[in-house]
Amino acid sequence: MRRSGFAAVIGRPNVGKSTLVNQVVGTKVTITSASPNTTRSAIRGILTENDVQVVFVDTPGIHRPKTSLGNRLNETARASVDGVEVIVAVIEAGKEIGPGDRNVIATMLEHCRRPGGPHGCVVVNKVDRTARDVVAAQLVAAHEAVSTIAREKGANDALERVDYFAVSAKTGAGAAQLVEFVRGLMPEGEFLFPADEVSDVPEAMWVAELVREQLVRKTKQELPHSIHTRVIEFEWPHITVEIVVERESQKGMVIGKGGQLLKDVGIAARRQLPEGCYLELKVSVEASWQKRDDVMDRFGI
């Protein structure tokens, strides 16, 4: 008898959602960086073991938006929890549970309270950076926060359907217990994807994301939100990726002195692609694109 279903991973920016999805799936299916809102779409990582398949959905960080792009990212994250079996709400072990975390917890509870709704799961992440007593205190604080928010939202009936885990997405500590718990909540049903698939990300999108990951890492806090990448030519082994920025001055920052930064980005991205790939990078300007719905529609964001 086979079982299968979805588990949506939500949280504010930079709590380690993408790293957690990569860890539980066992391979890299979504890009990561230290910059907030690196994830811009719902990325599905597929874990198939024996007769159970879990589709983990990585989502953009839920935050207070300042642009049309920010609004779209929040809409994507919230839409991803519809129709799932489990909602995994991720918070950090070493940081106070703030308004952003409470918003995430409220989102989880609002869905868990519905008849036939998903099971909730609060994950205290980054325990590898935090002392054991602090982790223990955070688990207690998380339980108190969930209870308080449930009372405020009139969702007390959802409390018995929320569990708690301490995990390090980076090292994998506690991840096996989380996976086993989620697997146990999957309903009967045929696999949703072939057993040998680990992601539903199209190959062209994956290449573009690898390039954006390296750009975000190398430009750090200077440009991340202003960068968009997309494949404009894919005829193996030749792939051309367009890097879109918002201002002419940013174009020079992406290219770097003597073209060195762009060269480094290409080398780093190419290392993660099959041998023999020829990766060409082009930089263009689309003024204020993250505030323009017409451009984001064209980009498919």
C-alpha positions in Angstrom: 0.0 0.0 0.0 1.5 3.3 -1.1 1.1 6.6 0.6 1.9 10.1 -0.7 1.2 13.8 0.0 2.6 17.3 0.5 4.4 19.1 3.3 4.7 22.9 2.9 7.7 24.5 4.6 7.0 28.1 5.7 8.7 30.8 7.7 10.0 34.3 7.6 13.1 35.1 5.4 16.4 33.5 6.3 15.3 30.9 8.8 16.7 28.1 6.8 13.7 26.7 4.9 15.6 25.9 1.7 18.5 24.3 3.5 16.0 22.2 5.4 14.3 21.0 2.2 17.7 20.1 0.7 18.6 18.3 3.8 15.5 16.1 4.1 15.4 15.3 0.4 19.0 14.4 0.5 20.2 16.5 -2.4 20.2 20.1 -3.6 16.8 21.0 -5.1 16.6 24.7 -4.2 19.2 27.5 -4.0 20.3 29.0 -0.7 22.1 32.1 0.5 22.5 34.3 3.5 20.3 37.0 1.8 16.6 37.2 2.6 14.0 36.2 0.0 16.4 34.1 -2.1 13.5 31.7 -2.8 11.0 33.3 -5.2 8.8 30.4 -6.2 7.4 27.3 -4.6 10.0 24.6 -5.2 9.1 21.0 -4.7 11.6 18.5 -3.3 10.5 14.9 -3.6 11.5 12.3 -1.1 10.5 8.7 -2.0 11.4 5.9 0.4 9.9 2.4 0.1 6.1 2.9 -0.2 5.9 6.5 1.0 6.5 9.7 -1.0 6.6 13.1 0.6 6.6 16.3 -1.6 8.3 19.0 0.5 7.4 22.5 -0.8 10.0 25.2 -0.2 8.3 28.6 -0.1 9.4 32.3 -0.2 9.9 33.9 3.2 6.7 35.5 4.6 7.6 39.2 5.3 6.4 42.8 5.3 6.5 43.6 1.6 7.8 46.9 0.2 7.4 46.2 -3.5 5.0 44.3 -5.9 7.6 41.5 -5.9 7.3 41.2 -2.1 3.5 41.0 -2.4 3.8 38.3 -4.9 6.3 36.3 -2.8 3.9 36.4 0.2 1.0 35.3 -2.0 3.1 32.4 -3.3 4.0 31.3 0.2 0.5 31.5 1.5 -1.0 29.7 -1.5 1.5 26.8 -1.0 -0.2 25.7 2.2 -3.5 25.0 0.5 -4.3 21.3 0.1 -1.2 20.0 1.9 -1.0 17.3 4.6 1.5 19.0 6.8 2.6 22.6 7.4 6.1 22.9 8.7 6.6 26.3 10.3 10.3 27.1 10.8 11.7 29.5 13.4 15.3 30.0 14.7 16.6 28.6 17.9 18.7 31.6 18.8 16.3 34.4 18.1 13.3 35.7 20.0 10.0 34.8 18.5 9.0 38.1 16.9 6.0 39.5 14.9 7.3 37.8 11.7 7.4 34.4 13.4 4.0 34.9 15.0 2.6 35.8 11.5 3.9 32.5 10.2 2.5 30.5 13.2 -0.9 32.2 12.7 -0.8 31.2 9.0 -0.2 27.6 10.1 -3.0 27.6 12.7 -5.5 29.2 10.4 -5.2 26.3 8.0 -4.8 23.5 10.6 -8.1 24.5 12.3 -10.1 23.8 9.1 -12.1 20.5 9.0 -9.8 17.9 7.4 -7.0 20.5 7.4 -3.3 19.7 7.6 -1.2 18.8 10.7 1.0 21.5 12.0 4.7 21.2 12.9 6.9 23.9 14.4 10.6 23.3 13.7 13.2 25.2 15.8 16.1 25.3 13.4 19.8 26.1 13.6 20.4 24.2 16.8 24.0 23.6 15.8 24.6 27.3 16.5 22.8 27.3 19.9 23.3 26.0 23.4 21.1 23.1 24.5 19.4 25.1 27.2 18.6 27.9 24.8 17.1 25.4 22.4 15.0 23.9 25.2 13.8 27.4 26.2 12.9 28.1 22.6 10.8 25.0 22.3 8.9 26.1 25.4 8.5 29.6 24.0 7.3 28.2 20.7 4.7 26.1 22.5 3.5 29.2 24.4 3.4 31.3 21.3 1.3 28.7 19.4 -1.1 28.4 22.4 -1.4 32.2 22.7 -2.0 32.7 19.0 -4.5 29.8 18.9 -6.5 31.5 21.7 -6.4 34.9 19.9 -7.5 33.3 16.6 -10.1 31.0 18.2 -8.2 28.0 16.9 -7.7 26.0 20.2 -9.0 22.9 18.4 -5.8 23.0 16.3 -3.4 22.8 19.2 -3.6 19.0 19.5 -2.5 18.8 15.9 0.7 20.7 16.3 4.1 19.0 17.1 7.5 20.4 17.8 11.0 19.5 16.6 14.5 20.8 17.2 16.6 20.5 14.0 19.8 21.6 12.3 19.1 21.9 8.6 22.8 22.5 8.1 24.2 19.4 9.8 21.1 17.2 9.6 20.7 16.8 13.4 17.1 15.9 14.2 16.1 15.8 10.5 15.5 12.0 10.5 13.0 12.3 13.3 11.2 15.1 11.5 11.1 13.2 8.2 9.8 10.0 10.0 7.0 12.1 11.6 6.0 13.7 8.3 6.0 10.3 6.5 3.7 8.9 9.0 1.1 11.6 8.2 0.9 10.9 4.5 -2.5 9.4 3.3 -3.0 6.4 1.2 -2.5 7.1 -2.5 -0.3 6.5 -5.5 2.9 8.4 -5.9 2.5 11.9 -7.2 5.8 11.8 -9.1 8.0 9.1 -10.5 10.0 7.4 -7.7 13.3 8.5 -9.1 12.5 12.2 -9.3 13.8 14.6 -6.6 12.4 17.8 -7.9 9.8 19.2 -10.3 12.0 22.2 -11.3 12.4 22.5 -15.1 16.0 22.2 -16.2 16.1 25.7 -17.6 14.8 27.2 -14.4 17.3 25.3 -12.4 20.2 26.7 -14.4 18.9 30.2 -14.1 18.5 29.7 -10.3 22.1 28.4 -10.0 23.3 31.6 -11.7 21.2 33.8 -9.4 22.4 31.9 -6.3 26.0 32.7 -7.2 25.2 36.3 -7.9 23.4 36.8 -4.6 26.3 35.2 -2.7 28.9 37.3 -4.4 27.1 40.6 -4.4 25.9 39.9 -0.8 23.4 42.7 0.4 24.1 45.1 -2.5 21.9 43.7 -5.2 19.9 40.5 -4.3 16.4 41.8 -4.7 17.3 43.7 -7.9 18.6 40.6 -9.7 16.5 38.3 -11.9 17.8 35.5 -14.0 16.3 33.6 -16.9 17.4 31.2 -19.6 17.0 32.8 -23.1 18.7 30.0 -25.1 18.9 26.3 -24.3 20.4 24.1 -27.0 22.7 21.7 -25.3 25.6 22.1 -24.6 25.1 25.8 -25.1 23.0 27.7 -22.5 22.6 31.4 -22.3 21.3 33.1 -19.1 20.1 36.6 -19.1 20.8 38.5 -15.8 18.3 41.4 -15.3 19.0 44.4 -13.0 17.1 47.5 -12.4 19.6 50.3 -13.1 22.5 50.9 -15.4 24.8 51.4 -12.5 23.9 47.9 -11.2 25.0 46.4 -14.5 28.6 47.3 -13.8 28.4 45.9 -10.3 27.2 42.5 -11.7 29.9 42.4 -14.4 32.7 43.5 -12.0 36.0 45.1 -12.7 37.3 43.7 -16.0 34.4 41.3 -16.0 35.8 39.3 -13.1 32.7 38.9 -11.0 30.6 37.7 -13.9 33.4 35.3 -14.8 33.5 33.9 -11.3 29.7 33.5 -11.2 29.8 31.5 -14.5 32.6 29.3 -13.2 30.8 28.6 -9.9 27.5 27.8 -11.6 29.1 25.7 -14.3 30.6 23.4 -11.6 27.1 22.3 -10.6 26.1 21.5 -14.2 27.0 18.4 -16.3 30.5 18.3 -17.8 30.7 19.9 -21.2 28.2 22.6 -20.6 28.9 26.0 -22.2 27.3 28.7 -20.1 27.0 32.2 -21.5 25.9 35.1 -19.3 24.4 38.3 -20.5 23.4 41.4 -18.4 20.5 43.7 -19.3 18.6 46.5 -17.6 14.8 46.5 -16.9 14.0 49.7 -15.0 12.4 49.1 -11.6 11.2 45.6 -12.7 10.3 44.4 -9.1 7.7 47.2 -8.9 6.2 46.5 -12.3 3.5 43.8 -12.6 3.7 43.7 -16.4 7.4 42.8 -16.2 7.0 40.2 -13.5 4.2 38.7 -15.5 6.6 38.4 -18.4 9.2 36.9 -16.1 6.8 34.4 -14.8 7.2 35.5 -11.1 
